[in-house]
Amino acid sequence: MKKDIHPNYVVTAVTCGCGNKFTTRSTRPELKVDMCNNCHPFFTGKLKYVDAEGRIDKFQKKYAGTGYASLNRGKKQAAAPAPESQEQ
């Protein structure tokens, strides 16, 4: 390996948004994360929506009144063929 091209590998303090703290090793001395194994839905078994910018609420408000209208409407009718001109 070449000398003086690799970053320093240090002990890192990781802090989660839920308050959990643990240590690991990284090139940064401190990390702040939004989710960890104590609060992630995969590990907790609880469904939790992570919506930082309100996109889910915006989508639900936009399409709240539509319901299943598209299913009740049925399929579109095929366009009628153009009448053939009779030239003689």
ABEGO torsion letter per residue (X at the ends): XBBGABBBBBBBBBBBAAGBBBBBBBABABBBBABBAAABAAAAGBBBBBBAAGAAAAAAAAAAAAEAAAAAAEBBBBBBBBBBBBBX
